[in-house]
Amino acid sequence: MKLNLSINGMHCSSCEKIIKMELEDKVKTVKADSKKGEVFVEFDENKINEKEIKEIIKKAGYGI
């Protein structure tokens, strides 16, 4: 499944790296773009769901 999320509080490449590090072991693909304030995630619904992905991002300190 693919998901494109608008992220609040992601301002720089360090923010992108934090989100990537938090998600990379749990999803197939994660691409963060601080200029657009977006994160694209491709994942296996049998391993993780949209709610869990959002919670991981929120725990890292970002809003959705």
C-alpha positions in Angstrom: 0.0 0.0 0.0 1.1 3.6 -0.7 0.6 6.6 1.5 1.4 10.3 1.1 1.3 12.3 4.3 1.5 16.1 4.9 3.9 16.6 7.8 4.1 19.6 10.2 7.4 20.6 11.7 9.7 19.0 9.2 12.0 21.9 8.2 15.3 20.5 7.0 17.3 17.5 5.9 17.9 16.4 9.5 14.2 16.2 10.0 13.9 14.0 6.8 16.6 11.7 8.2 14.9 11.3 11.5 11.6 10.3 9.9 13.5 7.9 7.5 15.4 6.3 10.4 12.2 5.8 12.4 10.4 4.1 9.5 13.0 2.4 7.3 13.0 -0.9 9.2 9.2 -1.1 9.2 8.2 -0.2 5.6 9.3 -1.0 2.1 10.0 2.6 1.0 10.1 6.0 2.8 10.8 9.3 1.1 10.7 12.5 3.1 10.7 16.0 1.5 11.1 18.9 3.9 10.5 21.5 1.2 7.1 20.1 0.4 6.4 19.0 4.0 5.5 15.5 2.8 6.4 11.9 3.4 5.7 9.1 1.0 5.6 5.6 2.4 5.1 2.3 0.7 4.4 -0.6 3.1 3.0 -4.1 3.6 -0.4 -3.9 5.3 0.3 -7.3 6.8 3.3 -5.9 8.8 2.2 -2.3 9.6 -0.8 -0.1 9.1 -1.4 3.5 8.4 -2.3 4.3 12.1 1.0 2.8 13.3 3.0 4.8 10.7 1.3 8.0 11.8 2.0 7.2 15.5 5.7 6.6 14.7 6.0 10.0 13.0 4.1 11.7 15.9 6.4 10.1 18.5 9.4 11.4 16.5 8.0 14.9 17.2 6.1 15.8 14.0 2.5 16.5 13.3 0.4 15.1 10.5 
